[in-house]
Amino acid sequence: DSGVTQTPKHLITATGQRVTLRCSPRSGDLSVYWYQQSLDQGLQFLIQYYNGEERAKGNILERFSAQQFPDLHSELNLSSLELGDSALYFCASSESQGGNTIYFGEGSWLTVV
Amino acid sequence: GNSVTQMEGPVTLSEEAFLTINCTYTATGYPSLFWYVQYPGEGLQLLLKATKADDKGSNKGFEATYRKETTSFHLEKGSVQVSDSAVYFCALSSGGYNKLIFGAGTRLAVHP
């Protein structure tokens, strides 16, 4: 158990809908990361937050957004969903914003039908 | 830009065989290198890491040495077990923000 908690574990939704994935980082970790794992794209970095502020952005679509709240939990919002958004979305956390080991949650499986 | 290249799988071995999974990288500066493992139906777990040239990371019988001259970080284990069956990802982070760049992953299947 990494200490990173993600909900929901599985989600099935229709095209065009919007979903929110939630992540609680390990106790004491200030940095949160979101990754997408799909069959065709592999593991891709989406976005990083540190202590509530966006720190780095990767291949995140404009239809996706994220935030980190004062209690350090994070949410990834996916809107206008398409079939190609079906993937495993990982949240990860680390103690600070650089130079640390990153610990991953078990992921949220999103299926868009 | 930074990138990681892993040998394609699947790799199929018999129990107690020697394992090597090749990983090479391209990066500016001095990246940190990692191996993560994903067991069936589970998330990513850090297996080992190395933060500077010639460092050797090790864990659970797995080892990898950071070779700057060959830009490689090959994963090895002397005697694999069925329980090692998983997907293994090589990754690097460079710069100040911990952003991990992953290889495509190598699936390992170990048979009794």
Interface residues (C-beta under 8 A of the other chain):
Chain A: S2 S31 Y33 Y35 G42 L43 F45 Q48 R55 A56 G58 F90 A92 S94 Q97 G98 G99 N100 T101 I102 Y103 F104 G105 E106 G107
Chain B: S32 Y36 E42 G43 L44 Q45 L46 K49 F89 S93 G95 G96 Y97 N98 K99 L100 I101 F102 G103 A104 G105
